[in-house]
Amino acid sequence: MFLGLDDTDSPDGMCTTYLGALVAEALEMQGCIIKNMRLIRLNPNVPWKTRGNAAVCIEFEGGAEIASQTAERFIDKYAMFDCLNTNPGFVVCETKPAPDFYYSALRGFCTVDEAKAVLDSIGAIYKGYKNCRGLIGALAAVSAELPDKTYEYLAYRKPDAFGTPRVFDADSFRKSAEETFPHCFDTWDFAAEKPVCIPHGKDPVLFGIRGESREWVEKAVSYLQSEEVERFVIWETNQGTDAHILSPTSGFEEGRSYVFDGVVTSAPKTQRGGHVSFSVGGVVCYAFEPTKSFRNIVRELIEGDCLTVFGSFQKGVIHVEKFCLRKAAKKEVRASPRCPVCGGRMTSAGKGKGYKCRECSGRIRDTEAASRGIAEGWYEVPPDARRHLSKPVCRIQNDS
Ligand code: ATP
């Protein structure tokens, strides 16, 4: 049996995964056997999401009636009905539906009527509340197939701690990241020296450790020291897999995410607000201000660079998530570079021999390194600006 749940939370509290954890516990107490817990991320560009557009699926052995009554009881008790944007839904079905609806909700947009048509055609039990939008995520979650998957160990706070500052030992989180990276990722941001895996809002999540297997996330958690954890679930997820990415076979459509190759046709420019824009094969791309240090890397690109770009298409421009500099263009060096030792002006050391300093013994042997501030390879936005679905560069490098 499969039970899908979505759209129960609001920015003021709750979290659909927490509700999923409570429902699973209640099902177990009624004699059901929990087989798997899945946390499924859907199109990150839907405007009515609360945070990360997540839905959950509980796979279990037991009765459909028990499942629907339990889901109803917990939604009635915990869902944030007062929030305009909270429109819960649950679905219960005996067999897993075909994955088509999942792919539409992951990569495009769906309507409640489309969800109901599929649910009716497979004889599912379902209930939508208010505008019923939660049925879309609930159906997508039970229909999901995961050719690539990762795991997230979500630890939840004791209810009396909800809304208070989270108590944790930052050093233990850093140590956990050092010991388990790249098998676990997004635990600690080593550039900013801060945890990535601890949310800041009023929701029940204390931390979420992401990794390649159940064993790796359990190992990472074994290092952590924090306030008391009330409960935890190890979720199987499509996070960090690039499952949302399409190839632009017939152009770019609003609200979808793409990968494409191209040559930089206009060099990066810093716009008002600190956003950095550039063009790849005539397509306007942006590294927006929240991507912080990523913009400094983007500013190093020059016309002629060959790139593979990943990003979502919104309001006519690509919001860059990551890129690979496949082939760096040669930069014409007009002024001779500054010496890396004393900062003085350098002169050519002869054709193809790099530069030597006029003031001291400093030398740059590689003429390319002297002219470009970026090497060929992968670059991505910092972890706290990354989409949940985006495959981190450490996973791409693990593949090769
Ligand atoms: P959280 O991650 O904290 O649980 P959220 O960011 O998942 O919150 P929701 O509250 O679930 O946000 O709101 C997203 C809403 O959008 C849900 O009702 C879901 O069914 C719907 N939805 C998800 N994907 C699509 C899609 N591709 N097209 C149309 N609606 C969608």
Boltz pocket constraint, residues with backbone or C-beta under 6 A from the ligand:
constraints:
  - pocket:
      binder: B
      contacts: [[A, 6], [A, 7], [A, 8], [A, 9], [A, 14], [A, 15], [A, 16], [A, 17], [A, 42], [A, 43], [A, 46], [A, 48], [A, 49], [A, 50], [A, 51], [A, 52], [A, 53], [A, 54], [A, 55], [A, 85], [A, 86], [A, 87], [A, 104], [A, 105], [A, 106], [A, 107], [A, 108], [A, 109], [A, 110], [A, 111], [A, 133], [A, 134], [A, 135], [A, 136], [A, 137], [A, 138]]
      max_distance: 6.0
